[in-house]
Amino acid sequence: MGIQTHFDKFHNKIKLGREDDAYKKARDRDDSIKKDVASAFQSAGYPVVKDFIQGSLKTHTGIIPISGDYDIDRALVIEDDVAPENPVTPKKKTLEVLEERGFKNAKIKKPCVTADYTGDNVHIDFIIYKLSGDQHYLAVGKGSSDEKNREWAATDPCGLTDWINDDSLFGVDDRKEVLAQFRRLVRYIKRWRDVQFSESVASKVYSIGLTVLVKEQLQYSFSTEGARQDLQALINTVGAILDSNYFTEEETGKYRVCVDLPKEPWRNIFDGSSLDTGTQIYNKLSRLKEQLIKAEGLSDEREQCKILNDLFGKDFEIPEPPKGGSKSEKAKYSSAGIVTASVGA
């Protein structure tokens, strides 16, 4: 059957799209609340001129959450000429709407307004921008931020999404297949993160950081017949990430992680992260590579899947042993004929 079949089954179990049935409650909640926030903005004198989804659902890299809490990343855009001078003002208006709608733990964070709707297992982030020409400015600041700690910060959210979705960097004829493999690898890495890190640390191993790492260091892999080889691609991509300059050893065995946004504001995604977070990411990526190589070297698919189940969790299922089968009846995985390449984005 081949190990790729098991990766395909795993991917089908964890992938999440905005139109999927599993996301229906979150989608309906998003559509409803968006209208209420837009109405509040209209009444306040700064109408919403456009809105869009951000994050993994827009880049086709979403995964079904282990916790069962579905995320909504909703951007709302107002015109520069009517936007309040204080960027926190529309965020406070958003907070009022969320609290009136029964959301719990509603709060104004520096980049967004966030809340939980526990009845539907929905977590929502509203990101507020103002628009001047083609330039977006993010409303930065907490509810209590003074003038020195709040601003309308220049940013390029649409450019970032376009960069992630762009397949022109791949430089091959079948770029769509490479893009699809990239998206699968991002989903694998995100599920690995959720399984291998404690919840408190996993929340600091940002999905956008993992996505940028995989996009910049993608080493796609297909057989000479064009068949997908996700295991080989994953081994080579993780290896390329570790061999690059994202990790700096500041103390013996202690690492700082730096992954810059490829679009404005070009900042380090992990800015402010602790040495412990960087060290855990480095060490766990190193173990991931080692275990993937170990799995690749096995000929028994069931033994391969045991390793992959340990890395990616229960959704990477271990097949039942063949009944009364001999070794010759066990499916084998061979890496012969693999074609690999570096994107080098």
FITI-470981 format. One line per 5 residues: number of its first residue (from 1); their letters; for each residue z, y, x of N, C-alpha, C, O. Coordinates in steps of 0.05 Angstrom, whole numbers. Example, Ala and Ser with C-alpha at 12.3 -4.5 7.8 and 13.67 -1.06 7.14 Angstrom:
% residues 2
1> as> 156,-114,264,156,-90,246,156,-66,264,169,-66,285 | 142,-45,257,143,-21,273,157,1,258,161,23,268
***
This chain:
% residues 345
1> mgiqt> 0,-24,17,0,0,0,0,25,17,-13,45,10 | 14,25,40,15,48,58,36,68,51,43,72,28 | 48,80,72,71,98,68,63,123,52,80,135,39 | 37,131,54,29,155,39,33,151,9,39,171,-5 | 30,127,-1,34,122,-29,63,129,-37,67,140,-59
6> hfdkf> 82,123,-20,110,130,-26,115,160,-24,131,171,-39 | 101,173,-5,103,202,-4,91,215,-29,102,234,-40 | 69,204,-39,57,214,-64,76,211,-87,78,229,-104 | 89,188,-89,108,184,-111,131,203,-109,140,214,-129 | 141,207,-85,163,225,-80,155,254,-88,170,268,-101
11> hnkik> 131,262,-80,122,289,-86,119,293,-116,127,314,-126 | 109,273,-130,106,275,-159,133,277,-173,135,289,-195 | 154,266,-161,181,267,-173,194,294,-169,210,302,-186 | 188,308,-147,203,332,-140,188,358,-146,200,379,-148 | 162,357,-149,146,381,-153,152,395,-179,158,381,-199
16> lgred> 151,421,-179,156,437,-204,136,460,-205,133,475,-186 | 123,462,-228,106,485,-234,116,501,-258,131,490,-274 | 108,525,-260,118,542,-282,110,531,-309,126,535,-328 | 88,518,-312,79,508,-338,89,480,-343,83,468,-364 | 105,468,-325,115,441,-330,136,441,-352,150,461,-357
21> daykk> 137,418,-366,157,416,-388,185,420,-379,202,431,-393 | 191,411,-354,218,414,-343,227,443,-341,251,449,-340 | 207,461,-339,213,489,-335,212,505,-361,214,529,-361 | 208,491,-384,203,505,-409,225,524,-417,220,547,-424 | 250,515,-415,273,532,-423,274,557,-406,278,579,-416
26> ardrd> 271,553,-380,272,575,-362,249,595,-367,252,619,-367 | 225,584,-373,202,600,-379,206,616,-404,200,640,-405 | 216,604,-425,221,618,-450,242,639,-447,240,661,-457 | 263,633,-432,285,652,-427,274,676,-411,281,699,-417 | 257,671,-392,246,692,-375,229,710,-393,232,735,-391
31> dsikk> 211,699,-409,194,715,-426,210,733,-445,203,756,-449 | 232,722,-456,248,737,-475,264,760,-461,264,783,-471 | 277,754,-439,294,774,-426,276,796,-413,284,819,-413 | 253,788,-403,235,808,-391,229,829,-411,228,853,-404 | 224,822,-436,217,841,-457,241,860,-462,237,884,-466
36> dvasa> 265,849,-461,289,866,-466,293,886,-444,300,909,-449 | 290,877,-419,294,895,-396,272,916,-396,277,940,-391 | 247,908,-402,225,928,-403,230,948,-425,224,972,-421 | 241,940,-448,247,958,-469,269,978,-461,267,1002,-467 | 289,968,-446,310,986,-437,299,1006,-417,308,1029,-416
41> fqsag> 281,998,-400,269,1016,-380,252,1037,-395,253,1060,-387 | 238,1028,-415,221,1047,-430,239,1069,-443,232,1092,-442 | 261,1061,-455,279,1080,-467,291,1099,-447,298,1122,-453 | 295,1089,-422,307,1105,-401,288,1124,-388,295,1141,-372 | 262,1122,-395,242,1140,-384,226,1131,-360,212,1146,-348
46> ypvvk> 229,1105,-353,214,1095,-331,202,1067,-339,212,1046,-332 | 181,1068,-355,169,1044,-366,158,1025,-344,150,1034,-323 | 159,999,-350,148,979,-333,118,980,-334,106,978,-356 | 105,983,-311,75,985,-311,63,958,-304,39,953,-310 | 78,940,-292,69,913,-287,92,895,-280,113,905,-272
51> dfiqg> 89,870,-283,109,851,-275,96,826,-264,72,821,-270 | 110,811,-248,98,787,-237,120,768,-228,143,776,-222 | 113,742,-226,131,722,-216,130,722,-185,108,724,-174 | 152,720,-173,154,717,-144,164,689,-137,171,673,-154 | 163,683,-111,176,658,-102,158,634,-104,134,635,-105
56> slkth> 171,610,-104,157,585,-101,139,578,-124,119,564,-120 | 144,588,-149,127,582,-171,100,597,-168,80,588,-179 | 100,619,-154,76,634,-149,60,623,-125,36,627,-124 | 74,609,-108,60,597,-84,56,567,-87,48,554,-68 | 63,556,-110,58,528,-116,74,510,-97,64,489,-88
61> tgiip> 98,518,-91,116,502,-73,143,497,-86,162,491,-72 | 144,499,-113,170,495,-127,178,466,-127,161,448,-127 | 204,462,-128,215,435,-130,236,434,-153,249,455,-159 | 239,411,-165,259,408,-185,287,409,-172,292,394,-153 | 304,426,-181,330,430,-167,348,406,-171,350,395,-193
66> isgdy> 362,397,-150,381,376,-152,404,384,-171,414,367,-186 | 412,409,-169,434,419,-186,428,420,-215,446,421,-232 | 402,421,-222,393,424,-250,391,453,-258,383,458,-281 | 397,472,-240,395,500,-247,367,510,-238,360,509,-215 | 352,520,-258,325,529,-253,324,559,-247,337,575,-261
71> didra> 310,566,-226,309,594,-217,285,609,-229,263,598,-232 | 290,634,-236,269,653,-244,270,676,-225,291,689,-221 | 247,682,-212,245,706,-195,225,724,-208,201,721,-205 | 235,744,-222,218,762,-238,218,790,-226,239,803,-224 | 194,800,-219,191,827,-209,183,846,-231,165,840,-247
76> lvied> 196,869,-232,189,890,-251,181,915,-235,195,922,-216 | 159,928,-242,149,951,-227,148,976,-244,137,975,-267 | 159,998,-234,157,1024,-248,142,1043,-230,140,1039,-206 | 131,1064,-242,115,1084,-227,134,1102,-210,156,1109,-219 | 124,1109,-187,139,1126,-169,146,1153,-181,169,1162,-177
81> dvape> 128,1165,-196,133,1192,-205,154,1194,-227,163,1216,-233 | 161,1172,-239,182,1172,-260,206,1156,-251,226,1154,-266 | 205,1143,-228,227,1127,-219,251,1144,-212,248,1165,-201 | 275,1134,-219,300,1149,-211,301,1152,-181,293,1134,-166 | 313,1174,-172,317,1177,-143,335,1156,-132,332,1146,-110
86> npvtp> 355,1149,-148,374,1129,-140,363,1101,-148,360,1096,-171 | 357,1084,-128,345,1058,-135,364,1039,-149,355,1019,-161 | 390,1045,-149,409,1028,-163,409,1033,-193,418,1016,-208 | 399,1056,-201,400,1063,-230,385,1043,-247,397,1033,-267 | 360,1035,-241,347,1015,-258,360,987,-255,358,970,-273
91> kkktl> 373,982,-233,387,957,-229,411,955,-247,418,934,-258 | 425,978,-251,448,978,-269,438,975,-298,452,962,-314 | 415,986,-304,404,982,-331,397,952,-336,402,942,-358 | 386,939,-316,381,911,-318,406,895,-322,407,876,-338 | 427,902,-307,453,888,-309,463,890,-338,474,870,-348
96> evlee> 461,913,-350,471,917,-377,457,898,-397,469,885,-414 | 430,895,-394,415,878,-411,424,849,-408,427,834,-427 | 427,840,-383,434,813,-377,462,806,-389,466,785,-400 | 480,825,-386,507,820,-397,507,820,-427,521,804,-439 | 491,837,-439,488,837,-469,476,811,-479,482,802,-501
101> rgfkn> 459,799,-463,445,774,-471,462,749,-465,453,726,-471 | 486,752,-455,504,729,-451,502,716,-424,513,694,-421 | 489,728,-405,488,717,-378,515,719,-365,529,739,-369 | 522,699,-350,548,699,-335,543,706,-306,521,703,-295 | 564,715,-293,564,721,-264,542,741,-258,530,741,-236
106> akikk> 536,759,-277,515,779,-272,525,799,-251,548,809,-253 | 509,805,-231,517,823,-210,493,836,-197,471,826,-198 | 498,859,-186,477,873,-171,480,867,-142,500,874,-129 | 461,852,-131,460,847,-102,442,867,-89,428,882,-102 | 442,867,-63,427,887,-48,397,886,-55,386,908,-59
111> pcvta> 384,863,-56,355,863,-62,348,858,-91,325,862,-98 | 367,851,-108,360,843,-135,384,844,-154,406,850,-145 | 379,839,-179,400,835,-199,400,805,-207,378,795,-214 | 422,792,-206,423,763,-210,443,756,-231,464,769,-234 | 438,733,-244,456,724,-265,450,695,-272,429,685,-265
116> dytgd> 469,682,-286,466,654,-294,467,653,-324,484,666,-337 | 450,637,-336,452,630,-364,459,601,-366,442,583,-366 | 485,596,-367,496,569,-364,487,550,-386,484,526,-381 | 482,560,-410,475,542,-432,448,528,-427,444,506,-436 | 430,542,-413,403,530,-407,399,523,-378,377,517,-370
121> nvhid> 421,525,-362,419,519,-333,397,536,-320,380,526,-306 | 399,562,-325,379,581,-315,393,601,-297,413,613,-304 | 381,606,-273,390,627,-255,367,646,-253,345,639,-247 | 373,672,-257,351,692,-257,356,714,-237,379,723,-234 | 335,721,-223,336,744,-205,315,764,-214,291,758,-216
126> fiiyk> 324,789,-220,305,810,-226,302,827,-201,322,837,-190 | 278,831,-192,272,847,-169,257,872,-178,237,870,-192 | 268,895,-172,257,920,-182,242,935,-160,251,938,-138 | 217,943,-167,201,959,-148,192,985,-162,190,986,-186 | 186,1004,-145,170,1027,-155,143,1026,-140,142,1016,-117
131> lsgdq> 123,1037,-152,95,1035,-142,84,1063,-137,84,1079,-156 | 75,1068,-113,61,1093,-106,34,1086,-94,33,1077,-71 | 13,1090,-109,-13,1080,-100,-14,1050,-100,-9,1037,-120 | -19,1039,-76,-18,1010,-73,8,1000,-59,11,977,-54 | 26,1019,-54,50,1013,-39,74,1007,-57,81,1023,-74
136> hylav> 86,984,-53,110,977,-68,135,985,-52,135,983,-27 | 155,994,-66,181,1001,-54,203,985,-69,205,987,-93 | 218,970,-54,239,954,-66,265,970,-70,273,985,-53 | 277,966,-94,303,979,-99,324,964,-84,332,942,-92 | 334,976,-63,354,964,-46,381,978,-50,383,1002,-49
141> gkgss> 402,962,-55,429,973,-58,445,958,-78,435,947,-97 | 471,957,-72,490,944,-91,500,965,-111,494,989,-109 | 515,956,-130,525,974,-151,541,997,-141,541,1019,-152 | 556,992,-119,574,1013,-108,563,1026,-83,577,1041,-70 | 538,1021,-76,526,1031,-52,524,1061,-52,516,1073,-72
146> deknr> 532,1074,-30,529,1103,-28,500,1109,-18,484,1091,-14 | 495,1135,-14,468,1143,-6,458,1131,20,434,1126,24 | 477,1125,38,470,1114,64,463,1084,62,450,1073,80 | 471,1072,41,467,1043,38,449,1035,15,451,1012,5 | 433,1053,6,414,1047,-15,388,1061,-9,388,1083,3
151> ewaat> 366,1050,-17,340,1062,-12,318,1049,-28,321,1026,-38 | 296,1063,-30,271,1050,-39,256,1042,-14,245,1059,0 | 256,1016,-7,246,1007,18,217,996,16,212,980,-2 | 200,1006,33,172,997,33,170,967,37,183,956,55 | 154,954,21,152,924,23,125,916,12,111,932,-1
156> dpcgl> 117,891,16,91,881,7,94,853,-5,86,834,7 | 106,852,-29,111,825,-41,85,811,-48,84,786,-45 | 65,825,-57,40,812,-65,25,802,-40,13,781,-40 | 27,818,-18,15,810,7,27,785,18,13,768,29 | 53,782,15,67,758,24,58,734,9,53,713,20
161> tdwin> 56,737,-17,47,714,-34,18,707,-26,12,683,-24 | 1,727,-23,-27,721,-15,-28,707,12,-45,689,16 | -11,715,31,-11,703,57,-3,673,55,-16,657,68 | 16,667,39,25,639,36,3,623,23,-2,600,30 | -11,635,3,-32,620,-11,-59,620,3,-77,606,-6
166> ddslf> -62,635,24,-87,638,38,-94,613,53,-78,603,69 | -118,602,49,-127,578,63,-147,585,85,-157,567,98 | -153,610,89,-174,617,108,-165,613,137,-182,611,155 | -139,611,141,-128,607,168,-133,579,179,-131,574,203 | -140,561,161,-141,533,168,-167,526,184,-167,507,200
171> gvddr> -188,541,180,-212,538,196,-225,512,195,-238,503,215 | -224,498,172,-237,472,169,-253,473,143,-249,491,126 | -271,454,140,-288,453,116,-272,448,91,-276,461,70 | -253,429,92,-238,421,68,-211,436,68,-190,423,70 | -213,462,66,-188,478,68,-169,473,45,-145,476,47
176> kevla> -181,466,22,-164,462,-2,-145,438,2,-122,438,-7 | -156,417,15,-139,394,21,-117,400,40,-94,391,38 | -123,417,60,-103,425,79,-82,442,66,-58,439,71 | -90,461,48,-71,477,33,-53,460,16,-29,465,14 | -65,440,3,-49,422,-13,-28,407,4,-5,403,-5
181> qfrrl> -36,398,28,-17,385,46,5,404,54,28,396,55 | -2,428,61,18,449,68,38,451,45,62,452,51 | 29,453,21,48,456,-2,66,432,-5,89,434,-12 | 55,408,0,71,384,-2,93,384,20,116,378,15 | 85,392,44,104,393,66,127,413,61,150,407,67
186> vryik> 120,435,49,141,455,42,160,443,22,185,446,24 | 150,428,2,167,416,-18,185,395,-4,209,393,-11 | 174,379,14,190,359,28,213,372,43,236,363,42 | 206,393,58,226,407,74,248,419,57,271,419,65 | 240,430,35,260,443,17,279,422,5,303,427,2
191> rwrdv> 268,399,-3,285,378,-14,303,367,9,327,361,4 | 292,364,32,308,355,56,331,375,60,354,366,64 | 326,401,58,347,421,61,369,417,40,393,418,46 | 361,412,15,381,409,-7,398,384,-3,421,384,-12 | 386,364,9,401,339,13,418,339,38,441,329,37
196> qfses> 409,351,59,422,349,85,443,370,91,460,366,108 | 442,393,77,461,414,82,481,416,60,475,409,37 | 505,424,67,525,430,45,514,452,28,497,467,36 | 523,453,3,513,473,-16,516,501,-5,499,518,-8 | 539,507,8,544,534,18,525,541,41,517,564,43
201> vaskv> 518,522,58,499,528,80,471,527,70,454,544,78 | 464,509,52,437,507,41,428,533,29,404,540,30 | 446,548,16,439,573,4,431,594,25,419,615,18 | 438,589,50,431,608,72,406,599,87,396,613,105 | 397,575,81,372,564,93,350,571,74,341,554,58
206> ysigl> 341,596,75,324,608,54,297,594,52,284,587,72 | 289,590,27,263,577,22,240,592,34,221,580,44 | 241,619,33,219,634,44,218,630,74,196,630,86 | 241,627,87,241,622,115,229,595,122,213,594,141 | 235,575,107,223,548,112,193,549,107,178,536,121
211> tvlvk> 185,563,86,157,565,79,141,579,102,119,569,109 | 152,600,113,138,614,135,137,597,159,116,596,173 | 158,582,165,158,564,188,136,543,186,121,539,205 | 134,531,162,114,510,159,86,522,159,68,510,171 | 82,545,147,55,557,147,46,565,175,23,560,183
216> eqlqy> 64,577,190,57,586,217,52,562,237,36,565,255 | 66,540,232,65,518,251,52,493,240,54,471,251 | 38,495,217,27,472,204,8,456,223,-10,467,235 | 13,430,224,-4,412,239,-14,391,219,-3,370,215 | -36,398,206,-46,381,185,-56,354,196,-63,352,220
221> sfste> -56,334,179,-63,307,189,-77,291,167,-66,288,145 | -101,281,173,-116,264,155,-129,241,172,-134,244,195 | -134,219,158,-148,197,172,-177,205,176,-186,225,166 | -191,189,192,-219,194,197,-236,192,171,-258,203,169 | -225,178,151,-238,177,125,-229,199,106,-238,200,83
226> garqd> -211,216,115,-202,239,99,-177,233,83,-169,250,67 | -164,210,87,-140,203,72,-116,220,82,-114,225,106 | -99,227,64,-75,243,71,-57,227,89,-53,203,85 | -45,240,109,-26,228,127,-2,247,129,2,260,150 | 14,248,108,36,268,107,58,263,127,70,281,138
231> lqali> 63,237,133,84,231,152,77,242,180,94,255,193 | 53,237,188,44,247,214,44,278,214,52,290,234 | 34,290,193,34,319,191,62,331,193,67,351,205 | 81,317,180,109,327,179,121,324,207,135,343,216 | 117,302,220,127,298,248,117,320,266,132,333,280
236> ntvga> 91,325,265,79,344,284,86,373,277,90,389,295 | 89,379,251,96,406,243,125,412,250,131,434,261 | 143,394,245,171,398,253,174,400,283,189,417,293 | 159,384,298,158,386,327,149,413,336,160,425,355 | 128,424,323,117,450,331,137,472,325,139,491,340
241> ildsn> 152,470,303,173,489,297,194,490,318,202,511,327 | 203,466,326,224,464,346,214,474,374,230,484,389 | 189,470,380,178,477,406,171,507,407,164,517,429 | 171,521,384,164,549,384,189,566,392,209,555,401 | 188,592,387,209,610,396,227,620,374,237,642,375
246> yftee> 230,604,352,246,613,330,276,611,336,292,624,324 | 283,593,355,311,588,361,318,598,389,304,591,408 | 340,613,391,349,623,417,377,612,422,395,615,405 | 381,598,444,407,587,451,424,609,463,421,617,486 | 443,620,447,460,642,456,485,632,470,495,645,488
251> etgky> 494,608,463,516,595,477,507,566,480,488,557,468 | 522,551,496,514,523,501,515,508,474,536,505,462 | 491,498,466,489,483,441,492,500,416,494,489,394 | 490,527,418,493,545,395,467,561,393,459,574,412 | 455,561,369,428,573,366,428,596,345,440,593,324
256> rvcvd> 413,617,352,407,638,333,378,634,323,360,628,339 | 374,636,297,348,632,285,335,659,278,349,676,266 | 310,662,284,295,686,277,267,679,267,251,667,282 | 262,685,242,235,680,230,227,706,217,238,714,196 | 207,719,228,199,745,218,180,742,194,163,725,193
261> lpkep> 184,760,174,165,761,152,138,768,163,136,786,180 | 116,756,153,90,762,163,78,787,150,55,795,156 | 93,799,132,84,823,118,107,843,117,130,837,122 | 100,868,111,120,889,109,144,880,91,139,870,69 | 168,884,100,178,901,122,180,887,149,193,897,167
266> wrnif> 168,863,152,167,850,178,194,842,190,196,837,214 | 214,841,174,242,836,184,247,807,188,232,790,179 | 268,801,203,277,774,207,289,763,181,308,775,170 | 278,742,170,287,731,144,316,722,147,331,724,127 | 324,713,170,351,704,175,369,725,188,389,718,200
271> dgssl> 362,750,185,378,771,197,406,770,185,410,768,161 | 426,770,203,454,769,194,465,741,192,489,737,187 | 447,721,195,457,693,194,475,687,218,471,698,240 | 494,670,214,513,663,235,501,643,255,480,631,250 | 514,641,278,506,621,298,509,593,286,493,575,292
276> dtgtq> 529,589,269,532,563,256,508,555,240,499,532,241 | 498,574,224,474,568,207,450,562,225,436,542,220 | 445,578,245,422,573,263,425,546,277,405,532,281 | 449,540,286,454,515,300,450,491,282,438,471,290 | 460,493,257,456,471,238,426,466,233,417,444,232
281> iynkl> 411,488,229,382,485,223,369,471,247,353,453,243 | 375,481,271,362,469,295,369,439,298,352,423,302 | 395,433,296,404,405,300,393,387,278,385,364,284 | 393,396,254,383,379,232,353,376,233,342,354,226 | 338,396,241,309,393,245,304,373,268,285,358,266
286> srlke> 320,374,289,317,356,311,321,327,301,306,309,308 | 342,323,285,346,296,275,324,288,256,316,264,256 | 314,307,239,292,300,221,268,290,237,256,270,230 | 261,304,258,239,295,275,244,267,286,226,250,285 | 267,263,297,274,236,309,272,214,288,260,193,294
291> qlika> 282,219,264,282,198,244,254,193,233,246,170,226 | 238,214,231,210,211,222,194,195,242,178,177,234 | 198,200,267,185,185,288,194,155,287,177,137,290 | 219,151,282,229,124,280,216,109,256,208,86,259 | 213,123,234,200,112,210,171,106,216,160,85,208
296> eglsd> 158,124,230,130,120,237,125,95,253,105,82,251 | 145,88,270,142,66,288,147,39,275,143,18,288 | 155,38,250,160,13,236,136,4,221,119,20,212 | 133,-23,218,110,-34,203,118,-42,175,101,-46,158 | 144,-45,170,154,-53,144,158,-28,127,176,-12,133
301> ereqc> 143,-26,106,145,-2,89,173,1,77,183,24,74 | 186,-20,70,213,-18,58,232,-6,78,249,10,71 | 230,-14,103,248,-3,124,241,26,129,259,42,134 | 216,33,128,208,61,130,220,77,108,231,99,112 | 219,67,83,229,81,60,259,84,61,270,104,50
306> kilnd> 273,66,73,302,68,76,309,93,93,327,108,86 | 294,97,114,298,121,131,291,146,116,306,166,117 | 269,146,102,260,169,87,278,175,64,282,198,57 | 290,155,51,309,158,30,334,172,41,346,189,27 | 342,165,65,366,178,77,360,207,83,378,224,82
311> lfgkd> 335,213,90,328,241,97,324,258,72,333,281,71 | 311,247,52,302,263,29,317,258,3,312,271,-17 | 334,238,3,350,233,-21,338,212,-39,318,199,-33 | 351,208,-62,345,185,-79,317,186,-92,307,165,-100 | 305,210,-93,278,211,-105,257,199,-86,234,194,-95
316> feipe> 263,195,-61,245,179,-44,255,151,-46,273,142,-31 | 244,136,-64,254,110,-72,248,88,-51,228,88,-38 | 267,70,-49,264,46,-32,252,24,-50,265,16,-69 | 229,13,-44,217,-8,-60,233,-33,-59,247,-39,-40 | 231,-49,-81,245,-75,-81,231,-93,-61,207,-92,-56
321> ppkgg> 247,-111,-48,235,-130,-29,216,-149,-44,221,-156,-67 | 195,-158,-31,176,-176,-44,190,-203,-50,205,-213,-33 | 185,-213,-73,198,-238,-82,185,-262,-68,161,-267,-72 | 200,-275,-51,190,-299,-38,167,-293,-19,152,-311,-12 | 164,-268,-11,141,-261,5,147,-266,35,169,-266,44
326> sksek> 125,-271,49,127,-274,78,121,-247,91,114,-227,77 | 124,-245,116,119,-220,130,91,-211,126,85,-187,125 | 73,-230,124,44,-223,121,39,-210,95,19,-196,91 | 57,-215,75,53,-203,49,65,-175,47,59,-161,28 | 81,-168,67,93,-141,66,71,-121,74,56,-125,93
331> akyss> 71,-99,60,51,-78,66,56,-66,93,80,-62,100 | 36,-60,107,38,-48,133,28,-20,133,11,-12,117 | 40,-4,151,30,24,154,20,27,183,34,21,202 | -5,35,185,-17,39,211,-25,67,214,-36,79,195 | -21,78,237,-29,106,243,-57,108,255,-65,129,264
336> agivt> -71,86,256,-97,86,268,-116,104,253,-116,105,229 | -132,118,269,-153,135,257,-143,162,247,-157,176,232 | -118,170,255,-107,195,245,-121,218,259,-126,217,283 | -128,239,244,-139,263,254,-119,285,249,-111,290,227 | -109,298,271,-90,319,268,-100,345,279,-118,345,296
341> asvga> -89,367,270,-98,393,281,-76,413,276,-60,411,258 | -76,433,293,-58,455,291,-71,479,278,-94,485,284 | -57,492,259,-67,515,246,-64,539,265,-82,555,268 | -39,541,276,-34,563,295,-35,590,282,-46,610,293 | -24,592,257,-25,618,242,-9,639,257,-8,662,248
***
